[in-house]
Amino acid sequence: MPLETETVMRQLAPADLDDINAVIEAAVMSWDKAERVRRLALVSCQYGTQDFDHLTFFAATRKAGGVVGVVSWEVADTASLPEPLRALSIHGLYVHPGMHGRGVGTRLFEQAVAVARRDGFDGLLVRAMRDAQGFFARQGMRALPVVDPARDYPHRFWLDLGDEGQR
């Protein structure tokens, strides 16, 4: 069944925190890492109610119920950007392992792009895990060079929303 008929996109609220963290736990525990590394990473990846003060959360939700993917973003710190621009920064994008390869991550990414465009941002920034670089490259993002190793995250990606050829 096509993804569009199975899922709907919706903004999340603090009441959805258990669903958000359940998707993150399933995603993190499926990573190709040692179990100890996954357990330690899980603690830093899951969210609390205070995160709703500065992050926006959207989910891909099955029409029959249940969150299957989550994306969160915030206004990017200008020091992280390739130029002094206004951008959204994707904080996290997680898809339940049972939904991998079905377009859920792409739809979540497209939701962030749509909001960034609607709100007049110049671009979208992602600090990706090494294993996620291919996904963000397939979304049309370009890798940013590490200019200052003490400051720059090694796997940063940028989508210029002013480029006509992008998305």
C-alpha positions in Angstrom: 0.0 0.0 0.0 1.4 3.4 -0.9 2.6 5.5 2.1 0.3 8.4 1.4 -2.7 6.2 2.1 -1.2 4.7 5.3 0.1 7.8 7.1 -0.8 11.4 7.9 1.4 14.2 9.0 0.6 16.1 12.2 2.3 18.5 14.6 3.0 17.0 18.0 2.5 18.3 21.5 3.9 17.4 24.9 1.0 14.9 25.3 2.7 12.9 22.5 6.0 12.6 24.3 5.7 8.8 25.0 4.9 8.1 21.3 7.9 10.3 20.2 10.3 8.5 22.5 9.0 5.1 21.6 9.8 5.7 17.9 13.2 7.1 18.9 13.9 4.0 21.1 13.0 1.6 18.3 15.1 3.5 15.8 18.2 3.9 18.1 18.1 0.2 19.2 18.1 -0.8 15.5 21.4 1.0 14.8 24.3 -1.1 13.7 26.3 -0.3 16.9 27.2 -2.2 20.0 24.3 -2.5 22.4 26.1 -0.5 25.1 26.6 2.4 22.6 22.9 2.2 21.6 21.8 2.3 25.2 24.0 5.3 25.9 22.9 7.1 22.8 19.3 6.5 23.6 19.5 8.7 26.7 20.8 11.7 24.7 18.3 11.2 21.8 15.0 11.0 23.7 13.1 14.2 24.5 11.5 15.7 27.6 8.7 18.2 28.0 11.1 21.1 28.2 12.2 20.4 24.6 8.8 21.7 23.4 10.0 25.2 24.6 12.4 25.5 21.6 11.7 22.6 19.2 8.9 21.9 16.8 7.9 18.3 16.4 6.0 16.6 13.5 5.1 13.0 13.1 4.1 10.6 10.4 1.2 8.7 12.0 -0.6 5.7 10.7 -4.3 6.5 10.0 -5.2 3.5 12.2 -3.2 5.1 15.0 0.4 5.1 16.1 3.4 7.4 15.4 5.9 5.8 12.9 8.3 8.7 12.4 9.3 11.9 14.1 11.2 15.0 13.0 12.1 18.0 15.2 13.6 21.3 14.3 14.6 24.7 15.7 15.9 28.0 14.4 19.5 27.5 13.6 22.3 29.3 15.4 23.9 31.6 12.8 27.4 30.5 13.9 26.6 27.0 12.4 25.5 28.3 9.0 27.6 28.6 5.9 26.7 32.3 5.6 24.8 34.7 7.9 21.4 33.5 6.9 18.1 32.5 8.6 17.6 28.7 8.7 15.9 25.9 10.4 18.1 23.2 11.9 16.8 19.6 12.0 17.4 18.4 15.5 16.3 14.8 15.0 14.6 12.6 12.3 13.7 9.1 13.4 11.7 6.4 11.6 10.5 3.2 13.2 12.6 0.4 11.7 9.4 -1.4 10.5 8.7 1.6 8.2 12.2 2.0 6.7 12.3 2.2 3.0 8.7 3.3 2.7 9.2 7.1 2.3 8.5 8.1 5.9 11.8 9.8 6.4 11.4 11.7 3.1 8.0 12.9 4.0 9.2 14.1 7.4 12.1 15.9 5.7 9.7 17.4 3.2 7.6 18.7 6.1 10.5 20.5 7.6 11.3 22.0 4.1 7.7 23.1 3.7 7.7 24.9 7.0 11.0 26.5 6.4 9.8 27.9 3.1 6.5 29.0 4.5 8.2 30.9 7.3 10.7 32.6 5.0 13.9 30.8 6.0 16.8 30.8 3.6 17.7 27.1 4.2 17.8 24.0 6.2 20.8 22.7 8.2 21.3 19.2 9.5 24.1 17.8 11.7 23.8 14.2 10.6 25.2 11.0 12.0 27.7 9.4 9.7 25.2 6.6 8.9 22.6 9.1 7.8 24.7 11.1 5.4 23.4 9.2 2.3 19.8 9.9 3.3 20.4 13.7 3.5 22.4 13.7 0.3 19.5 12.0 -1.5 17.2 14.8 -0.2 19.3 17.3 -2.2 21.4 18.6 0.6 25.1 19.3 0.2 27.8 18.5 2.6 29.4 21.6 4.2 33.2 21.6 4.6 34.7 21.6 8.1 36.3 25.0 8.4 37.0 25.0 12.1 37.4 21.5 13.5 37.0 22.8 17.0 33.6 24.2 16.2 32.2 22.5 13.1 30.3 19.3 13.3 31.9 16.9 10.8 28.7 15.8 9.0 26.8 19.0 8.4 24.4 19.3 5.4 22.8 22.4 3.9 19.7 22.8 1.7 19.5 26.3 0.1 15.9 27.1 -0.2 16.6 29.9 -2.6 18.0 27.5 -5.2 15.4 26.9 -7.9 16.9 23.5 -8.6 16.3 22.3 -5.0 13.2 20.3 -4.1 
